Amino acid sequence: MSVLANQALNCYVKGMSKQANKKHSSVGQVVTVRTDGSRKFKTKFGGVTITGSRPAAEIVTRNVERSSMALERVGKKLTKPGIAIRPKRNVPQYSVAEDEIGVFIRRLNGRVERGRLVKGVFRVID
């Protein structure tokens, strides 16, 4: 389990335990889930232990394949730098001119202009 998933799970369990304590005291209560399967498997989340049968090998294999495909899709999105901002009418988009200090590029309604910010106002220099 990843560190992020583990932290999220711990946060969820702590939040649920606080919520349960508000309604009624759950200190000392134990929930036991029994299965008739011969293969026992224990998973522990903080103070909660879940016992059950191990999943079938086919299910594990299918889930590994699905999670690998999902990770590959996410990886493609995360490795692509920048974001896409779609232009809207009468809403300017500003970017920095690569080779010129203090010069900005403004895209507004299909027009591209270079300029500087003077007292917070864009002034065209070309």
N, C-alpha and C positions, 0 to 999 in steps of 0.2 A: 504494500500500500504506500502511495506516495506521501511525502511529508505534508503537502497541502491537504490531501484528502484526510489524513490522520488528524490534522489540526481542525478541519471542518467538523469531523465526526466528534472530536472531543468537545468542541464548542456546542454542538447540537445536544450531546448527552448532558452537558452541564446545564444548558438552558432548559432541557426537559426536566432535569432533576429539580431545578429551582421552581419550575412551574408545578411539578407534582407536590413539592413541599408546601406550596401555598394552599392547595386544595385540602390535603390531608397528609398526615405524617406517613412517610414510606420507609422510615428507618427500620432496619431489621427485617423487612419483607423480602422474600425470595420467590422468584418465579422459576419453575422447573418445566422444561419442555422435554417430553420423552418420546423417543421413536423406537420402533421395533427393529430397525436396521442393525446389522451386525457390525458395520464399520462406523465407529463413533468419531466425531470430529468436534473439537472445542474451539470456539472463537471468543476472544475476550476483548471487550471495549470498555476500558476503565474498570468500573466495579461490576459490569454486566458480563456474564459468561453465557454464551449460547452453545448448546450441545445438540448435534444432529448427525445425520448420515452424510458421508462425503458425496459430493456430486459425481455423476457418471463422467467417465473420461471424455465421452463425445460432447457433453455439455461444456466441459472445461475447454476443450479444443475449439469448439465453435465460439465461445466467448472470447478466447484469446485472439482468434482471427478477427472477430468483429471489433475488438478494442484496438487491435493493430491498425485496421483500416481507418478507424476514427482518429487515431493518433497521427496517422499519415496525412489525413485531410487537415487537421488542426496545424500540423507542422508546416504545411505549405502556406497557410494563412499567416502564421506567426513569423515566418522567415522573410516574408515580403515586406520591405520597408515602406513606411509612410502610410497615409490614409487617403481615401478618395472622398473629396468634398464636391458634390454636384453643385454647379452654379445655379443661382436663383436670380430672377429678375430684380434689379435695383439693389442687390446685395453684393458689395465689393469683396473680392478675394485678394489678399495681399501676400506677397512673397518677397524674399530678400534677393537683391541683385547679387549674383555670385562674386563678381570681380570688383564691385564698387562699394566702398564703405559708406553707410548711411543712405544708400539708395534702395528704394522699394519698387516693386512692380505691382500695379493695380490692374485687376481684370474686372471690368464692369460692363454688363450688357453687350458683350462681344468685342469691346474695345480693350486694348492693352496699352497702358501708359506707365512711364517711368517717372518717379518723383521722390521727394523728401517729405518727412513729417516736420512741419514748422508749427510749434506751439499746439501740437496735437491735431493739426489739419494737414491733409495730404496736398502738396503743391507739385504740379506737373513741371518737370524741368526740360522736357523736349518740345 
